[in-house]
Amino acid sequence: MVTRHRDFRLLLSAGLVSLTGDWILRTGLTYAVYALTGSTLASATTLLASLLPQVAVGSLAGVYVDRWDRRRTLVVTNLLLAAALLPLLAVHDRHQVWIIYLVTAVESGLAQFSIAAEAALVPNTVPAGDLVAANALNGQSRDVARLVGAALGGVAAGLGGIAALTATDVASFAVAAGIVALLRRPRADAPGAALPRDLLGEWADGARIAARSPTLRLLLLFVAITSVGEAIMGTLMAPFVRDLLHGSAEAYGLILSVQATGGILGGLCAAAFGSRFTPRALLGYGAIAFGAVDLALFLYPLLTRALWPAFVYMVVVGLPGALAMAGLVTLFQSATSDRHRGRVFGAANALEAAAMLAGALAAGGLGSRLGIIPVIATQGVGYCVAGLLVLLVLPASRLPDGPVVREQHAPGVEVGEPVEPGPVGR
């Protein structure tokens, strides 16, 4: 079992704690912003405040993650995330809602460092043969955090308001920092060509790696296609439930949360059996299955307006979603050398945010013109197309079936180096 590796257990536990706190804050703060302002525009501004820093900072954060000790980066970032939440304690009425926007933007910018550092650190905590299972359990922890945190967020908001939400998330970041501090220091990379020490030079170096690697180009395209779809779904899901299924606000919240149930099951399956399949198969077939279930979800109101099928489909879609995510992250990690891994994940995070902004704008403009169903169904189509691209363009013979991915690149571009296991599990 992948959980026999001490450092991975610590990293997984820290992520679960901090993500649960994030979901508590995110859920409760969304409710609090609307309660303070009564404005859906204010809620949309909160989303914008979280996405723009991801676009601006995500790629550059990866450069610094590759420069710095990743364990120390996670510890310091968690502590900064905790401190940056404290201004929320000054919010008492709608005239101070700008503080929420500012804190949201700062938190989003800081989070790009922890996201890239954690993703880059996972391959140093387990042997390469356990990488799929490790990523599956990471995905499962996100679903558990969503399931628990979303429920607790509403309770915390009702009992103690923004102060209770803030205190809970501050505590989660502090605990996560303490857990990460217990990690062993990862073994240094093998000697290689020195990287340029200027920021733009290192950023450009990472961009060249992605541009020259067929695998990374395809994975970034996958991220772009599916992120547009996710934003479309996120924008139009509430009108879909309310106007087409005649569901209440409570039904909408429950429909969104039950996907985590399927995700938890999918994470267990991927952790138990994922090593029997290539990451390419997990990503390609998982994405196609995800898209097919989504199409069934978004098209069934053409036949009936019953609410119960939506719950069923949202549970079912979590299973292929977890498998696809495990395959995607594993391919990213395996197709990049350790010294470049942070900036590749940073670039993917920035691309994801930019695509989501485009998707949200497209959904807002086209939803009222073309109708909800034709536009929201494009998410399912996008996943099917992206999955087919993975299976057709990325041959199985070029995939990381073990600790090494070998691809031909220009001299000096170190994609496909051996992925060395961390200090445990060897």
C-alpha positions as semicolon CSV with decimal commas, in nm:
position;residue;x (nm);y (nm);z (nm)
1;M;0,000;0,000;0,000
2;V;0,120;0,349;-0,086
3;T;0,028;0,468;0,265
4;R;0,316;0,266;0,411
5;H;0,545;0,552;0,309
6;R;0,578;0,788;0,603
7;D;0,641;1,111;0,412
8;F;0,350;1,050;0,180
9;R;0,118;0,994;0,477
10;L;0,231;1,324;0,622
11;L;0,186;1,510;0,294
12;L;-0,157;1,355;0,241
13;S;-0,267;1,442;0,596
14;A;-0,149;1,801;0,566
15;G;-0,336;1,843;0,238
16;L;-0,656;1,696;0,382
17;V;-0,647;1,930;0,681
18;S;-0,581;2,247;0,480
19;L;-0,828;2,157;0,204
20;T;-1,104;2,089;0,457
21;G;-1,042;2,432;0,606
22;D;-1,051;2,585;0,259
23;W;-1,387;2,427;0,179
24;I;-1,527;2,545;0,513
25;L;-1,416;2,900;0,434
26;R;-1,515;2,890;0,067
27;T;-1,865;2,757;0,133
28;G;-1,937;2,981;0,426
29;L;-1,784;3,291;0,268
30;T;-1,992;3,251;-0,048
31;Y;-2,303;3,250;0,168
32;A;-2,175;3,540;0,379
33;V;-2,097;3,761;0,077
34;Y;-2,446;3,715;-0,061
35;A;-2,600;3,769;0,284
36;L;-2,407;4,095;0,325
37;T;-2,473;4,235;-0,022
38;G;-2,777;4,056;-0,165
39;S;-2,595;4,077;-0,498
40;T;-2,504;3,797;-0,738
41;L;-2,255;4,039;-0,893
42;A;-2,070;4,044;-0,561
43;S;-2,052;3,665;-0,568
44;A;-1,918;3,676;-0,924
45;T;-1,657;3,930;-0,817
46;T;-1,538;3,690;-0,548
47;L;-1,485;3,423;-0,814
48;L;-1,300;3,671;-1,034
49;A;-1,078;3,770;-0,742
50;S;-0,973;3,407;-0,702
51;L;-0,908;3,336;-1,071
52;L;-0,708;3,643;-1,177
53;P;-0,416;3,581;-0,938
54;Q;-0,405;3,220;-1,056
55;V;-0,357;3,342;-1,412
56;A;-0,099;3,605;-1,314
57;V;0,098;3,414;-1,051
58;G;0,054;3,044;-1,131
59;S;0,329;3,007;-1,387
60;L;0,586;3,222;-1,202
61;A;0,509;3,045;-0,873
62;G;0,628;2,725;-1,034
63;V;0,964;2,884;-1,113
64;Y;1,021;2,971;-0,747
65;V;0,903;2,627;-0,636
66;D;1,180;2,479;-0,851
67;R;1,433;2,717;-0,692
68;W;1,334;2,662;-0,330
69;D;1,323;2,371;-0,090
70;R;0,969;2,243;-0,146
71;R;0,911;2,127;0,209
72;R;1,006;2,469;0,345
73;T;0,796;2,633;0,073
74;L;0,488;2,442;0,189
75;V;0,548;2,528;0,555
76;V;0,601;2,900;0,492
77;T;0,315;2,923;0,242
78;N;0,069;2,762;0,485
79;L;0,171;3,008;0,756
80;L;0,135;3,304;0,517
81;L;-0,206;3,174;0,407
82;A;-0,313;3,166;0,772
83;A;-0,188;3,521;0,838
84;A;-0,349;3,660;0,522
85;L;-0,693;3,551;0,645
86;L;-0,686;3,772;0,955
87;P;-0,822;4,091;0,783
88;L;-1,151;3,903;0,738
89;L;-1,214;3,960;1,109
90;A;-1,272;4,329;1,024
91;V;-1,568;4,253;0,794
92;H;-1,901;4,333;0,957
93;D;-2,121;4,484;0,685
94;R;-2,149;4,525;0,308
95;H;-1,928;4,835;0,306
96;Q;-1,630;4,618;0,401
97;V;-1,688;4,346;0,144
98;W;-1,388;4,478;-0,050
99;I;-1,173;4,323;0,222
100;I;-1,312;3,983;0,124
101;Y;-1,216;4,044;-0,240
102;L;-0,865;4,149;-0,139
103;V;-0,813;3,853;0,094
104;T;-0,949;3,615;-0,169
105;A;-0,701;3,748;-0,425
106;V;-0,405;3,724;-0,186
107;E;-0,502;3,372;-0,079
108;S;-0,533;3,262;-0,441
109;G;-0,191;3,402;-0,527
110;L;-0,023;3,235;-0,229
111;A;-0,201;2,907;-0,297
112;Q;-0,027;2,875;-0,633
113;F;0,302;2,816;-0,449
114;S;0,159;2,543;-0,229
115;I;-0,026;2,373;-0,516
116;A;0,286;2,354;-0,734
117;A;0,511;2,254;-0,443
118;E;0,284;1,972;-0,328
119;A;0,237;1,830;-0,678
120;A;0,612;1,845;-0,741
121;L;0,692;1,689;-0,404
122;V;0,470;1,380;-0,428
123;P;0,711;1,184;-0,657
124;N;0,984;1,234;-0,392
125;T;0,775;1,060;-0,124
126;V;0,688;0,734;-0,304
127;P;0,856;0,497;-0,550
128;A;0,757;0,547;-0,913
129;G;0,549;0,229;-0,911
130;D;0,321;0,379;-0,644
131;L;0,278;0,716;-0,812
132;V;-0,067;0,647;-0,963
133;A;-0,198;0,523;-0,629
134;A;-0,049;0,823;-0,451
135;N;-0,214;1,069;-0,688
136;A;-0,543;0,880;-0,660
137;L;-0,538;0,910;-0,282
138;N;-0,452;1,280;-0,315
139;G;-0,760;1,322;-0,532
140;Q;-0,966;1,125;-0,285
141;S;-0,855;1,353;-0,003
142;R;-0,983;1,650;-0,205
143;D;-1,323;1,483;-0,233
144;V;-1,333;1,402;0,138
145;A;-1,240;1,762;0,216
146;R;-1,515;1,885;-0,016
147;L;-1,775;1,655;0,138
148;V;-1,688;1,740;0,497
149;G;-1,582;2,101;0,452
150;A;-1,885;2,209;0,247
151;A;-2,118;2,076;0,516
152;L;-1,923;2,230;0,802
153;G;-1,891;2,561;0,619
154;G;-2,263;2,620;0,630
155;V;-2,277;2,529;0,998
156;A;-1,983;2,753;1,086
157;A;-2,130;3,046;0,890
158;G;-2,462;3,006;1,069
159;L;-2,314;2,975;1,417
160;G;-2,027;3,220;1,414
161;G;-2,028;3,406;1,085
162;I;-1,709;3,519;0,913
163;A;-1,512;3,515;1,241
164;A;-1,578;3,143;1,291
165;L;-1,493;3,067;0,929
166;T;-1,168;3,261;0,955
167;A;-1,060;3,100;1,280
168;T;-1,127;2,751;1,144
169;D;-0,925;2,804;0,826
170;V;-0,640;2,974;1,011
171;A;-0,619;2,671;1,241
172;S;-0,622;2,432;0,945
173;F;-0,328;2,609;0,779
174;A;-0,132;2,616;1,105
175;V;-0,185;2,243;1,162
176;A;-0,093;2,165;0,799
177;A;0,231;2,364;0,834
178;G;0,322;2,165;1,145
179;I;0,259;1,834;0,969
180;V;0,464;1,928;0,661
181;A;0,753;2,035;0,886
182;L;0,787;1,669;0,990
183;L;0,872;1,562;0,633
184;R;1,224;1,437;0,569
185;R;1,422;1,667;0,344
186;P;1,397;1,529;-0,014
187;R;1,715;1,404;-0,172
188;A;1,875;1,659;-0,406
189;D;1,865;1,613;-0,782
190;A;2,154;1,449;-0,960
191;P;2,406;1,702;-1,091
192;G;2,307;1,855;-1,420
193;A;2,326;2,168;-1,625
194;A;2,274;2,479;-1,417
195;L;1,955;2,668;-1,469
196;P;1,960;3,038;-1,550
197;R;1,915;3,237;-1,231
198;D;1,703;3,518;-1,371
199;L;1,329;3,482;-1,325
200;L;1,228;3,535;-1,687
201;G;1,500;3,299;-1,805
202;E;1,378;3,021;-1,578
203;W;1,016;3,086;-1,675
204;A;1,108;3,071;-2,045
205;D;1,304;2,752;-1,982
206;G;0,992;2,589;-1,842
207;A;0,787;2,712;-2,137
208;R;1,040;2,562;-2,378
209;I;1,017;2,228;-2,201
210;A;0,641;2,219;-2,240
211;A;0,662;2,335;-2,604
212;R;0,917;2,069;-2,701
213;S;0,750;1,778;-2,524
214;P;0,464;1,617;-2,722
215;T;0,332;1,468;-2,400
216;L;0,324;1,799;-2,211
217;R;0,173;1,984;-2,508
218;L;-0,110;1,734;-2,519
219;L;-0,166;1,746;-2,145
220;L;-0,184;2,126;-2,146
221;L;-0,433;2,109;-2,433
222;F;-0,637;1,864;-2,227
223;V;-0,631;2,106;-1,932
224;A;-0,743;2,397;-2,153
225;I;-1,035;2,207;-2,310
226;T;-1,168;2,062;-1,988
227;S;-1,121;2,382;-1,785
228;V;-1,338;2,576;-2,030
229;G;-1,602;2,308;-1,980
230;E;-1,573;2,317;-1,602
231;A;-1,628;2,694;-1,601
232;I;-1,931;2,659;-1,829
233;M;-2,076;2,397;-1,598
234;G;-1,999;2,605;-1,288
235;T;-2,166;2,911;-1,439
236;L;-2,480;2,740;-1,570
237;M;-2,535;2,462;-1,315
238;A;-2,749;2,676;-1,085
239;P;-2,981;2,789;-1,371
240;F;-2,986;2,426;-1,492
241;V;-3,113;2,302;-1,155
242;R;-3,346;2,592;-1,088
243;D;-3,502;2,657;-1,430
244;L;-3,494;2,312;-1,592
245;L;-3,526;2,077;-1,295
246;H;-3,723;2,319;-1,073
247;G;-3,493;2,240;-0,782
248;S;-3,442;2,449;-0,470
249;A;-3,122;2,606;-0,346
250;E;-3,082;2,316;-0,104
251;A;-3,116;2,068;-0,391
252;Y;-2,854;2,257;-0,588
253;G;-2,605;2,243;-0,304
254;L;-2,668;1,875;-0,246
255;I;-2,629;1,792;-0,617
256;L;-2,287;1,957;-0,618
257;S;-2,171;1,790;-0,299
258;V;-2,270;1,432;-0,386
259;Q;-2,013;1,421;-0,667
260;A;-1,755;1,390;-0,389
261;T;-1,910;1,053;-0,294
262;G;-1,829;0,911;-0,636
263;G;-1,489;1,076;-0,623
264;I;-1,407;0,901;-0,295
265;L;-1,507;0,565;-0,446
266;G;-1,305;0,643;-0,758
267;G;-1,003;0,734;-0,548
268;L;-1,022;0,400;-0,366
269;C;-1,049;0,212;-0,698
270;A;-0,760;0,404;-0,851
271;A;-0,543;0,351;-0,544
272;A;-0,621;-0,023;-0,536
273;F;-0,614;-0,105;-0,908
274;G;-0,471;0,200;-1,085
275;S;-0,121;0,053;-1,108
276;R;-0,257;-0,219;-1,339
277;F;-0,333;0,041;-1,605
278;T;-0,117;0,299;-1,778
279;P;-0,174;0,663;-1,682
280;R;-0,272;0,720;-2,047
281;A;-0,555;0,466;-2,019
282;L;-0,676;0,614;-1,689
283;L;-0,681;0,965;-1,835
284;G;-0,818;0,886;-2,181
285;Y;-1,091;0,637;-2,093
286;G;-1,168;0,814;-1,766
287;A;-1,225;1,146;-1,948
288;I;-1,446;0,982;-2,212
289;A;-1,656;0,811;-1,944
290;F;-1,676;1,139;-1,750
291;G;-1,796;1,323;-2,061
292;A;-2,053;1,054;-2,144
293;V;-2,205;1,069;-1,796
294;D;-2,208;1,449;-1,810
295;L;-2,393;1,438;-2,142
296;A;-2,650;1,206;-1,990
297;L;-2,689;1,445;-1,696
298;F;-2,733;1,757;-1,907
299;L;-2,956;1,602;-2,174
300;Y;-3,199;1,400;-1,963
301;P;-3,423;1,705;-1,892
302;L;-3,526;1,680;-2,259
303;L;-3,717;1,367;-2,152
304;T;-3,813;1,434;-1,790
305;R;-3,778;1,712;-1,534
306;A;-3,743;1,474;-1,238
307;L;-3,472;1,575;-0,993
308;W;-3,348;1,235;-0,874
309;P;-3,151;1,139;-1,191
310;A;-2,927;1,442;-1,135
311;F;-2,817;1,304;-0,798
312;V;-2,746;0,964;-0,951
313;Y;-2,544;1,103;-1,240
314;M;-2,342;1,331;-1,012
315;V;-2,244;1,037;-0,792
316;V;-2,156;0,819;-1,092
317;V;-1,948;1,088;-1,265
318;G;-1,718;1,113;-0,964
319;L;-1,574;0,766;-1,034
320;P;-1,429;0,826;-1,384
321;G;-1,337;1,178;-1,275
322;A;-1,112;1,043;-1,002
323;L;-0,949;0,793;-1,239
324;A;-0,886;1,060;-1,503
325;M;-0,735;1,301;-1,250
326;A;-0,499;1,034;-1,118
327;G;-0,382;0,963;-1,473
328;L;-0,343;1,333;-1,559
329;V;-0,131;1,423;-1,257
330;T;0,083;1,111;-1,295
331;L;0,155;1,191;-1,660
332;F;0,252;1,548;-1,571
333;Q;0,487;1,427;-1,298
334;S;0,642;1,149;-1,504
335;A;0,694;1,355;-1,819
336;T;0,895;1,623;-1,636
337;S;1,227;1,612;-1,456
338;D;1,223;1,694;-1,087
339;R;1,408;2,025;-1,130
340;H;1,144;2,152;-1,375
341;R;0,833;1,996;-1,223
342;G;0,722;2,298;-1,020
343;R;0,708;2,539;-1,313
344;V;0,524;2,287;-1,533
345;F;0,252;2,252;-1,270
346;G;0,253;2,629;-1,228
347;A;0,199;2,674;-1,601
348;A;-0,085;2,422;-1,592
349;N;-0,251;2,609;-1,303
350;A;-0,226;2,941;-1,486
351;L;-0,364;2,789;-1,806
352;E;-0,649;2,632;-1,613
353;A;-0,750;2,967;-1,464
354;A;-0,729;3,148;-1,801
355;A;-0,942;2,880;-1,965
356;M;-1,196;2,899;-1,684
357;L;-1,224;3,275;-1,726
358;A;-1,289;3,224;-2,097
359;G;-1,543;2,953;-2,024
360;A;-1,729;3,164;-1,770
361;L;-1,750;3,456;-2,012
362;A;-1,867;3,228;-2,293
363;A;-2,133;3,068;-2,073
364;G;-2,260;3,406;-1,957
365;G;-2,292;3,534;-2,314
366;L;-2,422;3,222;-2,488
367;G;-2,643;3,073;-2,217
368;S;-2,923;3,325;-2,267
369;R;-2,892;3,320;-2,647
370;L;-2,866;2,950;-2,724
371;G;-3,031;2,807;-2,417
372;I;-2,890;2,635;-2,111
373;I;-2,883;2,276;-2,238
374;P;-2,690;2,334;-2,565
375;V;-2,423;2,536;-2,387
376;I;-2,379;2,333;-2,068
377;A;-2,368;2,009;-2,268
378;T;-2,046;2,130;-2,433
379;Q;-1,868;2,032;-2,112
380;G;-1,946;1,665;-2,175
381;V;-1,848;1,696;-2,540
382;G;-1,520;1,861;-2,440
383;Y;-1,425;1,579;-2,204
384;C;-1,502;1,316;-2,469
385;V;-1,293;1,502;-2,730
386;A;-1,005;1,555;-2,486
387;G;-1,008;1,188;-2,386
388;L;-1,004;1,075;-2,747
389;L;-0,709;1,306;-2,818
390;V;-0,514;1,143;-2,536
391;L;-0,583;0,792;-2,669
392;L;-0,516;0,880;-3,034
393;V;-0,225;1,121;-3,010
394;L;-0,036;0,970;-2,718
395;P;0,064;0,612;-2,815
396;A;0,088;0,360;-2,535
397;S;0,449;0,281;-2,626
398;R;0,558;0,634;-2,524
399;L;0,402;0,631;-2,182
400;P;0,567;0,608;-1,845
401;D;0,505;0,246;-1,748
402;G;0,771;0,263;-1,482
403;P;1,001;0,522;-1,332
404;V;1,131;0,656;-1,666
405;V;0,974;0,842;-1,954
406;R;1,202;0,859;-2,253
407;E;1,135;1,117;-2,520
408;Q;1,362;1,286;-2,772
409;H;1,411;1,656;-2,722
410;A;1,653;1,926;-2,806
411;P;1,984;1,920;-2,617
412;G;1,965;2,063;-2,267
413;V;1,591;2,001;-2,224
414;E;1,570;1,749;-1,945
415;V;1,227;1,599;-1,999
416;G;1,199;1,231;-1,927
417;E;1,481;1,197;-1,678
418;P;1,452;0,904;-1,437
419;V;1,203;0,989;-1,164
420;E;1,400;0,910;-0,852
421;P;1,207;0,779;-0,552
422;G;1,218;0,978;-0,235
423;P;1,408;0,890;0,079
424;V;1,156;0,625;0,185
425;G;1,023;0,314;0,017
426;R;1,342;0,230;-0,171
